[in-house]
């Protein structure tokens, strides 16, 4: 009897496994036309019908989207209407568990140093533009010189958040990270050979992997050198060749046909020496990876202000059915900065300034464990699994700063700072890839020279009015000052923006200083301060940073508080972390279908 029950249970498990496997099997044909997918006899039209969903990027966690009240603070001592509560909807996205550390940023610098060697005057400015400002630790009346020399590069601070990085530098890191993650994906898939492992290639300058360039045209990488590729994905657009008989193959060999390739002793020795398979004379086979395959990761970026605040508050732990229970002041539950549990009662829950001249507490009983920054993940994460969203370092976000967030204009994934662009196409109809002859540099207000695009990347230009003609959702490329300082928000709203661009009546609601620059006899840039009086520091180059830091009082630990700084400046208390979009469903939870009514 027991043996019979055991067989019955085993049979049930096998049947269930078969049904599950059948359920996971993707569609093989179009439901609306009946045509087969991935079938050469039907034209070879490809479709990834077995797509298992987007993978979580390395080092990130999913932030399930939802609605929340943005700008809701417990304390507003300034009464400046800078954090007026607004209801916002946030889409699901991925976010780094912790801030980018010194170790990770040093990896970025080492890559730039290898691919754009600063010893070569051609690339010197590229590497220098990415270096953090280590002098942010200096103080006119403080002794912090050793931090300037050791904080970034010494292994004692490897897992500490990187500081001295401007908004512009953080944005460039996000672009670089996108390319490195996708390059690794193509390595693992066998499509791309390991570029640094090949003796015949030199990874330098424009000869490097770039995601946008690869998706635009894989032949644009390394000037069309196909040796960088190994094998592609199955190409169903080509009919499979028929197998040849032994008689036909022997005839080809006798005729010396190149199609019949025979590995010689020399080839075997060469293959053994290289430690990898000898390449087929046919070269790259199959097809390249496309966006529709779902293999490549989405573009990494800085989180928007709304995303960062939503992720930091983590109101999901206060949800009771379809409402929020109570209010949260910090990224953790409760109204206090000290642990209320019996086991760890009195311990600080974040790294911040306790009071005047008190950054850590008494010796022997450190309140927060650090006088400056502290190793990431030293404190418990919030409900989303994010570390140090209150304390340690403040963080850059993507938004251009304005005192008022216009909720009436947009309450869905709010962001100010859009500049819509498109790839530049040359006269031959090809995508333009930046090389050293076409690279452009920009001189910032503080005198630093930075490249606008790196060699090897696709050249992007702002869209034109013709591109936006008759569009209901936008009218121009630069939407940073839309409704808040652009021509349409002034008394001259009826004028054409292009016509008034050179005129004196061009609106400058936030008249940021323009540093005069002259080239001296030595070739160096002579920096001069603007003598004009200014009434505001707010401009189109001013970015928001969120969260409190080791240098701030607990007032700034509230995720809804907001501050701003010019995008080219850096401090010793601002770091950053990356984010990327979540595609498809908001979460991985399957929504139950209601029973069908008959």
LOSEFI-831901 format. One line per field, with one value per residue (C-alpha): residue number from 1; residue in one letter; x, y, z. Coordinates in Angstrom, 1 decimal, padded with zeros to 4 digits. Example, Ala and Ser with C-alpha at 12.3 -4.5 7.8 and 13.67 -1.06 7.14 Angstrom:
<rs>
i [1|2]
aa [A|S]
X [012.3|013.7]
Y [-004.5|-001.1]
Z [007.8|007.1]
</rs>
This chain:
<rs>
i [1|2|3|4|5|6|7|8|9|10|11|12|13|14|15|16|17|18|19|20|21|22|23|24|25|26|27|28|29|30|31|32|33|34|35|36|37|38|39|40|41|42|43|44|45|46|47|48|49|50|51|52|53|54|55|56|57|58|59|60|61|62|63|64|65|66|67|68|69|70|71|72|73|74|75|76|77|78|79|80|81|82|83|84|85|86|87|88|89|90|91|92|93|94|95|96|97|98|99|100|101|102|103|104|105|106|107|108|109|110|111|112|113|114|115|116|117|118|119|120|121|122|123|124|125|126|127|128|129|130|131|132|133|134|135|136|137|138|139|140|141|142|143|144|145|146|147|148|149|150|151|152|153|154|155|156|157|158|159|160|161|162|163|164|165|166|167|168|169|170|171|172|173|174|175|176|177|178|179|180|181|182|183|184|185|186|187|188|189|190|191|192|193|194|195|196|197|198|199|200|201|202|203|204|205|206|207|208|209|210|211|212|213|214|215|216|217|218|219|220|221|222|223|224|225|226|227|228|229|230|231|232|233|234|235|236|237|238|239|240|241|242|243|244|245|246|247|248|249|250|251|252|253|254|255|256|257|258|259|260|261|262|263|264|265|266|267|268|269|270|271|272|273|274|275|276|277|278|279|280|281|282|283|284|285|286|287|288|289|290|291|292|293|294|295|296|297|298|299|300|301|302|303|304|305|306|307|308|309|310|311|312|313|314|315|316|317|318|319|320|321|322|323|324|325|326|327|328|329|330|331|332|333|334|335|336|337|338|339|340|341|342|343|344|345|346|347|348|349|350|351|352|353|354|355|356|357|358|359|360|361|362|363|364|365|366|367|368|369|370|371|372|373|374|375|376|377|378|379|380|381|382|383|384|385|386|387|388|389|390|391|392|393|394|395|396|397|398|399|400|401|402|403|404|405|406|407|408|409|410|411|412|413|414|415|416|417|418|419|420|421|422|423|424|425|426|427|428|429|430|431|432|433|434|435|436|437|438|439|440|441|442|443|444|445|446|447|448|449|450|451|452|453|454|455|456|457|458|459|460|461|462|463|464|465|466|467|468|469|470|471|472|473|474|475|476|477|478|479|480|481|482|483|484|485|486|487|488|489|490|491|492|493|494|495|496|497|498|499|500|501|502|503|504|505|506|507|508|509|510|511|512|513|514|515|516|517|518|519|520|521|522|523|524|525|526|527|528|529|530|531|532|533|534|535|536|537|538|539|540|541|542|543|544|545|546|547|548|549|550|551|552|553|554|555|556|557|558|559|560|561|562|563|564|565|566|567|568|569|570|571|572|573|574|575|576|577|578|579|580|581|582|583|584|585|586|587|588|589|590|591|592|593|594|595|596|597|598]
aa [X|X|X|X|X|X|X|X|X|X|X|X|X|X|X|X|X|X|X|X|X|X|X|X|X|X|X|X|X|X|X|X|X|X|X|X|X|X|X|X|X|X|X|X|X|X|X|X|X|X|X|X|X|X|X|X|X|X|X|X|X|X|X|X|X|X|X|X|X|X|X|X|X|X|X|X|X|X|X|X|X|X|X|X|X|X|X|X|X|X|X|X|X|X|X|X|X|X|X|X|X|X|X|X|X|X|X|X|X|X|X|X|X|X|X|X|X|X|X|X|X|X|X|X|X|X|X|X|X|X|X|X|X|X|X|X|X|X|X|X|X|X|X|X|X|X|X|X|X|X|X|X|X|X|X|X|X|X|X|X|X|X|X|X|X|X|X|X|X|X|X|X|X|X|X|X|X|X|X|X|X|X|X|X|X|X|X|X|X|X|X|X|X|X|X|X|X|X|X|X|X|X|X|X|X|X|X|X|X|X|X|X|X|X|X|X|X|X|X|X|X|X|X|X|X|X|X|X|X|X|X|X|X|X|X|X|X|X|X|X|X|X|X|X|X|X|X|X|X|X|X|X|X|X|X|X|X|X|X|X|X|X|X|X|X|X|X|X|X|X|X|X|X|X|X|X|X|X|X|X|X|X|X|X|X|X|X|X|X|X|X|X|X|X|X|X|X|X|X|X|X|X|X|X|X|X|X|X|X|X|X|X|X|X|X|X|X|X|X|X|X|X|X|X|X|X|X|X|X|X|X|X|X|X|X|X|X|X|X|X|X|X|X|X|X|X|X|X|X|X|X|X|X|X|X|X|X|X|X|X|X|X|X|X|X|X|X|X|X|X|X|X|X|X|X|X|X|X|X|X|X|X|X|X|X|X|X|X|X|X|X|X|X|X|X|X|X|X|X|X|X|X|X|X|X|X|X|X|X|X|X|X|X|X|X|X|X|X|X|X|X|X|X|X|X|X|X|X|X|X|X|X|X|X|X|X|X|X|X|X|X|X|X|X|X|X|X|X|X|X|X|X|X|X|X|X|X|X|X|X|X|X|X|X|X|X|X|X|X|X|X|X|X|X|X|X|X|X|X|X|X|X|X|X|X|X|X|X|X|X|X|X|X|X|X|X|X|X|X|X|X|X|X|X|X|X|X|X|X|X|X|X|X|X|X|X|X|X|X|X|X|X|X|X|X|X|X|X|X|X|X|X|X|X|X|X|X|X|X|X|X|X|X|X|X|X|X|X|X|X|X|X|X|X|X|X|X|X|X|X|X|X|X|X|X|X|X|X|X|X|X|X|X|X|X|X|X|X|X|X|X|X|X|X|X|X|X|X|X|X|X|X|X|X|X|X|X|X]
X [000.0|002.8|004.6|001.5|001.1|004.7|004.4|001.2|003.0|005.9|003.6|001.8|005.1|006.2|002.9|003.0|006.6|005.6|002.7|004.9|007.5|004.8|003.4|006.8|007.3|007.0|004.8|006.0|003.7|001.8|-001.6|-003.0|-001.6|-000.7|002.8|005.7|008.3|012.0|011.3|013.4|010.5|008.4|011.0|012.9|011.1|012.6|010.7|012.0|008.9|010.8|011.8|012.0|012.0|014.5|017.4|018.3|021.5|024.6|024.6|021.0|017.6|014.1|012.2|008.5|006.7|003.7|002.2|003.5|003.6|006.7|008.1|006.3|008.7|008.3|010.3|010.4|012.2|013.0|009.4|010.7|008.0|010.9|009.3|005.7|003.9|002.8|001.2|003.4|003.4|006.7|007.4|009.3|013.1|016.3|018.7|022.1|022.1|024.8|026.7|029.5|032.7|036.3|037.2|034.5|035.5|039.2|038.3|036.7|039.8|042.1|040.0|040.2|044.0|044.4|042.2|042.9|046.5|047.2|050.8|049.5|048.7|045.8|043.9|045.3|042.3|039.9|041.5|042.0|038.3|037.3|039.6|037.7|038.7|040.7|041.3|037.7|039.1|041.2|040.0|041.5|041.4|041.5|044.2|042.9|045.8|046.3|042.7|043.4|046.3|044.8|041.0|040.5|043.3|044.3|042.8|041.6|038.9|038.2|034.6|033.9|031.7|033.6|033.4|034.8|032.8|030.8|027.4|029.0|031.5|028.9|026.9|029.9|030.5|026.9|027.5|030.8|029.1|026.5|029.1|031.1|028.0|026.8|030.4|030.4|027.0|028.3|031.4|029.4|027.0|030.0|029.1|032.1|035.7|037.5|039.0|042.0|042.9|043.6|047.2|046.2|044.0|044.8|042.0|042.7|040.8|037.8|038.7|036.7|033.2|030.3|026.7|025.1|027.6|027.2|023.4|023.6|026.0|028.3|030.7|031.4|033.4|037.2|036.7|034.8|037.4|035.4|038.0|036.5|033.4|033.1|029.7|026.3|022.7|020.9|020.0|016.6|016.5|018.9|017.9|020.1|022.5|021.9|024.3|026.7|027.4|030.8|031.4|030.8|033.1|035.9|035.5|035.8|038.9|040.5|039.7|041.3|038.0|038.4|035.1|036.7|039.0|041.5|043.3|047.1|049.8|050.8|047.2|047.1|050.3|049.1|045.7|047.5|049.8|046.8|044.9|041.6|039.9|041.1|038.8|036.8|037.7|034.1|034.5|031.5|028.4|024.8|023.5|024.3|022.3|019.5|017.4|014.5|016.5|016.3|019.9|021.5|021.0|019.2|021.2|022.5|021.8|021.4|018.0|015.6|014.7|011.3|012.7|015.4|012.9|010.4|013.1|014.6|011.2|010.3|006.7|006.0|006.6|003.9|001.3|-001.9|-004.0|-004.5|-003.3|-000.2|-000.2|001.5|004.3|008.0|010.6|013.7|014.4|013.7|010.6|010.1|010.7|014.1|017.7|018.6|017.6|014.6|015.0|016.1|019.1|020.7|019.0|020.7|022.7|022.6|020.8|022.9|026.2|025.6|026.8|025.6|026.1|028.6|032.0|030.6|030.8|031.1|030.6|032.8|035.9|035.2|031.5|031.2|027.6|027.7|031.1|032.7|034.0|033.9|032.2|031.9|032.1|029.0|026.4|027.5|023.9|020.7|019.0|015.5|012.4|013.5|017.0|018.8|021.7|022.6|019.7|019.8|023.4|027.0|027.0|024.4|023.8|023.5|020.2|019.5|017.2|017.9|017.0|014.0|012.4|009.0|008.2|005.3|002.9|000.2|002.3|003.2|002.4|003.8|007.5|008.4|011.8|013.2|016.2|015.1|017.2|016.0|018.6|019.1|022.1|023.9|023.7|026.4|025.8|026.1|023.3|025.6|025.7|028.6|031.0|033.2|037.0|039.8|039.5|035.8|035.8|034.6|035.7|033.9|035.5|033.5|033.1|035.8|038.3|038.2|038.2|035.9|035.0|031.4|031.6|034.3|035.9|034.1|030.6|027.8|027.5|024.2|022.8|019.6|016.5|015.3|011.9|011.2|011.6|009.1|006.6|002.9|003.9|001.5|003.9|007.0|008.0|011.7|014.9|015.9|013.1|015.2|013.5|010.1|007.5|010.1|012.4|012.0|010.6|007.1|006.9|007.6|005.8|007.5|005.7|004.6|008.1|010.1|012.8|015.3|014.8|015.4|018.4|020.8|018.7|018.9|015.4|016.4|015.0|017.5|015.4|018.3|021.2|024.1|027.7|029.7|033.4|035.5|038.4|041.5|044.4|047.6|051.1|051.8|048.6|047.0|043.4|043.3|040.3|038.6|035.7|032.5|032.1|028.3|026.0|023.8|020.6|020.4|022.7|020.0|020.6|020.1|023.5|022.4|021.5|019.7|021.4|019.4|019.9|022.0|025.7|028.3|028.7|025.0|022.7|019.7|017.5|018.9|018.3|014.7|014.6|012.2|014.7|016.5|019.5|021.4|024.9|026.3|026.8|030.6|031.3|032.2|032.3|033.6|030.0|028.3|028.5|026.1|024.5|023.1|019.6|018.1|014.6|012.5|010.9|007.6|005.5|005.9|007.0|007.9|004.7|002.2|-001.3|-004.0|-006.6|-010.2|-012.2|-013.8|-017.6|-019.5]
Y [000.0|002.4|001.5|002.3|005.7|006.4|005.7|007.8|010.8|010.4|010.3|013.4|015.3|014.2|015.3|018.6|019.2|018.5|020.9|023.6|023.1|023.3|026.5|028.1|027.3|030.4|031.0|029.7|031.7|034.9|034.7|037.3|036.1|032.5|033.0|031.1|033.0|032.1|030.0|030.5|029.1|032.0|034.7|034.2|036.9|036.8|037.1|036.4|034.4|032.7|035.9|035.2|038.8|041.5|040.4|042.5|044.5|043.7|045.6|046.8|046.1|046.5|049.6|048.8|051.9|053.5|056.8|058.9|062.5|064.2|067.0|066.1|067.1|067.0|070.2|073.3|075.9|078.1|078.3|078.9|076.7|074.6|071.3|071.8|068.4|067.0|063.7|061.8|058.5|056.7|053.9|050.9|051.1|049.5|051.3|050.6|049.1|051.5|054.5|054.1|053.4|054.5|051.0|051.0|054.5|053.6|050.8|053.4|055.6|052.6|051.8|055.4|055.4|052.2|053.1|056.9|057.0|060.4|060.0|060.6|064.3|063.2|061.7|063.6|065.8|062.8|061.1|064.3|065.3|062.1|062.6|063.5|066.7|065.3|068.8|069.0|067.8|070.9|073.5|076.9|076.4|072.6|069.9|067.4|067.2|063.4|062.8|064.7|062.3|059.0|058.9|058.1|055.6|054.0|050.5|051.5|053.6|051.1|050.5|054.1|056.2|058.2|062.0|065.0|063.9|066.6|065.9|065.9|063.3|061.1|061.2|060.1|057.2|056.0|056.0|054.1|051.5|050.8|049.9|047.7|045.7|045.1|044.2|041.5|040.2|039.8|038.1|035.6|035.1|034.3|037.1|039.3|038.1|039.5|042.6|042.9|039.2|039.5|040.2|041.6|044.3|047.4|048.8|052.5|055.6|055.0|051.3|050.2|048.8|051.3|050.1|052.8|052.3|048.5|048.8|051.4|049.3|046.6|047.2|050.7|049.2|048.9|050.2|047.1|044.5|041.3|039.5|041.1|038.9|035.2|033.9|035.5|034.5|032.1|033.9|032.5|034.9|032.6|029.2|026.4|025.0|021.4|018.8|017.7|014.1|012.5|012.4|016.2|017.0|014.8|016.6|020.0|018.9|017.6|021.0|022.9|024.6|026.9|025.8|022.4|023.7|021.2|022.0|021.6|020.9|024.6|025.6|023.1|024.5|028.0|027.2|025.5|028.5|031.0|028.8|029.1|027.6|028.3|030.6|029.2|030.8|031.7|034.4|035.7|033.6|034.2|037.7|040.4|041.2|043.6|045.5|043.2|040.2|041.6|040.6|044.0|046.0|049.3|052.6|053.4|056.9|059.1|058.7|061.5|063.5|062.0|058.4|059.0|060.5|057.7|055.0|056.6|056.9|053.3|053.8|050.2|049.1|051.5|050.3|048.9|047.6|050.6|053.4|054.5|054.2|057.1|059.4|058.7|061.3|059.3|056.3|054.0|053.7|056.0|059.6|059.2|058.7|056.2|052.5|051.8|048.0|046.4|044.7|047.8|050.6|054.0|053.1|055.7|054.6|056.7|058.6|062.3|065.3|065.1|068.7|071.5|070.0|066.5|064.2|060.8|061.0|060.3|058.1|054.6|055.0|056.2|057.3|056.5|054.8|057.5|061.0|061.4|058.9|055.3|052.0|051.5|049.0|049.7|050.4|048.4|048.9|050.4|048.5|048.5|047.1|050.4|051.4|054.9|056.7|058.9|059.9|059.0|061.1|063.2|062.1|063.7|063.3|064.0|067.1|070.7|072.7|074.9|076.0|074.8|071.4|072.0|069.2|070.8|070.3|066.6|064.2|061.1|060.4|064.1|065.3|068.7|068.6|067.0|067.9|065.6|064.5|062.3|060.5|062.7|061.3|062.1|062.9|059.1|058.3|056.7|057.3|059.5|058.0|060.4|060.1|062.3|064.6|065.3|065.3|068.5|069.8|072.2|074.7|074.9|078.0|076.7|076.4|072.6|071.1|068.2|066.2|066.4|062.9|060.1|058.7|055.6|056.8|057.9|061.7|063.0|066.5|068.3|067.7|070.4|072.2|070.1|066.9|068.3|069.6|069.0|067.0|067.3|066.4|068.6|071.5|071.8|070.1|072.0|071.8|072.7|076.1|075.2|077.3|078.8|081.3|080.4|082.8|081.3|082.2|085.9|088.9|088.2|084.8|085.6|085.9|083.1|081.8|081.4|085.0|086.5|084.3|086.9|089.9|091.9|090.8|087.2|086.1|085.3|084.6|083.0|085.0|082.7|084.2|083.6|083.5|085.6|083.6|084.7|082.7|084.1|083.9|080.6|079.1|078.7|079.9|083.2|082.9|086.1|086.6|088.2|091.6|091.8|091.6|088.5|087.9|084.1|081.0|079.1|078.4|075.7|074.2|073.9|070.4|068.9|066.7|064.8|063.3|064.2|063.4|062.9|066.7|067.5|067.8|065.4|068.0|067.1|063.3|063.7|062.4|065.2|067.9|069.2|071.3|072.4|073.0|073.9|070.7|071.3|071.6|068.9|068.6|066.1|065.2|064.5|061.1|059.3|056.0|054.7|053.7|052.2|051.5|048.5|047.2|045.4|044.6|046.8|043.9|040.2|039.2|037.6|039.2|036.6|036.4|036.5|033.3|033.4|033.8|031.4]
Z [000.0|000.9|-002.3|-004.3|-002.6|-003.2|-006.9|-007.1|-005.5|-007.8|-010.8|-009.6|-009.3|-012.8|-014.3|-012.5|-013.7|-017.2|-017.0|-015.6|-018.3|-020.9|-019.4|-019.5|-023.2|-025.3|-028.3|-031.6|-033.8|-034.1|-032.4|-034.8|-038.1|-037.6|-039.0|-037.3|-035.4|-035.8|-038.8|-042.0|-044.1|-042.9|-043.5|-040.3|-038.4|-034.9|-031.5|-028.0|-027.0|-024.1|-022.4|-018.6|-017.5|-016.7|-014.5|-011.4|-012.3|-010.1|-006.8|-007.1|-005.6|-007.0|-005.8|-006.5|-007.7|-006.2|-005.0|-002.2|-000.9|-002.1|000.0|003.2|006.0|009.8|010.3|008.1|010.1|007.1|005.9|002.3|000.5|-000.8|000.3|-000.4|-000.2|-003.6|-004.5|-007.0|-008.8|-009.2|-011.7|-010.5|-010.9|-009.7|-007.3|-005.9|-002.4|-001.3|-002.5|-005.1|-003.1|-003.5|-004.7|-007.4|-008.5|-008.6|-011.0|-013.2|-013.0|-013.8|-016.9|-018.2|-017.4|-019.5|-022.4|-022.4|-021.1|-019.6|-020.7|-024.2|-024.6|-026.8|-023.9|-020.9|-020.4|-020.5|-017.5|-015.6|-016.0|-014.1|-011.1|-007.8|-006.1|-003.1|-001.9|-000.6|002.7|003.2|005.7|006.2|010.0|010.1|009.8|007.3|004.9|005.4|004.3|001.0|000.4|001.5|001.5|-002.2|-002.8|000.5|001.1|004.6|002.8|000.0|001.1|002.0|-000.2|-002.8|-002.3|-004.1|-007.2|-009.1|-010.6|-014.1|-013.0|-011.4|-014.7|-016.7|-014.3|-014.9|-018.7|-018.3|-016.0|-018.6|-021.1|-018.8|-017.6|-021.2|-022.3|-019.6|-020.7|-024.3|-023.0|-021.1|-024.0|-026.3|-028.8|-027.9|-027.3|-024.3|-025.8|-023.4|-024.1|-027.8|-028.9|-032.3|-030.7|-028.8|-026.6|-026.7|-027.6|-029.8|-029.9|-027.0|-026.4|-026.3|-025.9|-028.0|-030.8|-030.8|-031.0|-033.7|-035.9|-034.5|-037.4|-036.1|-033.2|-033.8|-037.4|-038.4|-037.2|-037.0|-034.9|-031.7|-032.2|-031.6|-032.5|-032.7|-031.9|-034.2|-037.4|-038.7|-041.7|-043.5|-044.7|-043.3|-045.8|-046.9|-045.7|-048.3|-049.1|-048.6|-052.3|-052.6|-049.7|-051.1|-054.5|-052.7|-050.9|-054.1|-055.7|-052.8|-051.9|-048.9|-047.6|-046.5|-043.8|-042.4|-039.2|-039.8|-037.2|-037.2|-036.5|-033.6|-032.0|-032.5|-030.8|-027.9|-027.5|-027.4|-025.0|-027.0|-030.0|-033.4|-035.3|-038.2|-041.5|-041.9|-039.1|-037.2|-037.7|-036.7|-035.8|-033.3|-030.2|-030.5|-028.0|-028.8|-027.4|-023.9|-023.0|-022.5|-019.4|-019.5|-019.2|-015.8|-014.5|-011.4|-009.8|-010.1|-007.0|-006.8|-007.1|-004.5|-002.0|-002.6|-002.2|000.9|002.7|002.0|003.1|002.0|005.6|006.9|004.4|005.9|003.1|000.7|003.1|005.0|008.8|010.5|009.2|008.7|009.5|008.4|006.2|009.2|011.3|014.3|015.2|016.8|015.6|018.3|018.4|020.6|020.7|024.0|022.5|020.9|022.9|022.5|019.4|016.6|013.5|011.1|010.7|011.2|013.2|016.8|017.7|017.6|017.7|018.1|015.1|016.8|020.5|023.5|023.0|024.1|023.4|019.9|019.1|015.4|014.9|012.6|012.7|009.0|006.6|007.5|005.6|003.5|004.8|008.4|009.4|008.8|005.5|005.1|004.0|000.3|001.2|000.7|003.0|004.3|002.7|005.9|006.9|005.9|002.7|000.9|-002.7|-006.1|-008.0|-011.7|-011.3|-012.0|-008.9|-008.7|-005.4|-006.5|-007.9|-010.3|-009.4|-011.5|-014.6|-014.1|-011.2|-012.9|-012.5|-012.1|-013.4|-014.4|-016.7|-020.0|-023.1|-025.9|-028.3|-031.3|-033.0|-035.5|-039.0|-041.6|-045.3|-046.1|-043.8|-041.2|-037.4|-036.4|-033.9|-032.0|-032.5|-031.4|-034.4|-033.7|-029.9|-028.3|-024.9|-022.6|-020.1|-016.9|-014.8|-012.4|-015.3|-015.6|-019.1|-019.7|-022.8|-024.1|-025.5|-025.2|-028.3|-029.5|-028.5|-030.7|-031.3|-030.0|-030.9|-029.7|-031.7|-033.9|-034.1|-037.2|-035.1|-032.6|-035.2|-034.2|-031.2|-028.3|-025.5|-026.2|-028.5|-028.2|-027.1|-024.0|-021.4|-018.3|-017.8|-019.2|-017.5|-015.2|-017.0|-020.7|-023.2|-023.0|-019.3|-019.9|-021.3|-024.6|-024.9|-028.5|-029.8|-031.5|-029.2|-032.0|-033.2|-029.8|-029.0|-030.1|-029.0|-025.8|-024.7|-024.2|-020.9|-018.1|-015.1|-013.4|-014.7|-013.7|-013.9|-017.0|-016.2|-018.6|-020.1|-021.9|-023.3|-021.8|-023.4|-021.6|-023.1|-019.7|-019.0|-017.0|-014.6|-013.5|-011.1|-012.5|-010.9|-011.6|-008.6|-008.5|-006.5|-006.8|-007.1|-009.0|-012.6|-015.3|-014.1|-010.5|-009.4|-006.4|-003.8|-001.1|002.3|005.3|005.7|008.3|008.4|008.8|011.8|012.0|010.4|007.0|007.5|006.5|002.9|001.9|002.6|-000.5|-001.2|-004.4|-005.7|-009.2|-011.2|-011.6|-007.9|-005.4|-001.6|001.0|002.0|-001.3|-003.0|-005.4|-006.3|-009.7|-010.8|-013.9|-015.2|-014.4|-017.6|-017.8|-014.7|-011.6|-009.4|-009.7|-007.9|-010.2|-010.2|-009.7|-012.3|-011.3|-012.0|-015.4|-015.5|-017.6]
</rs>
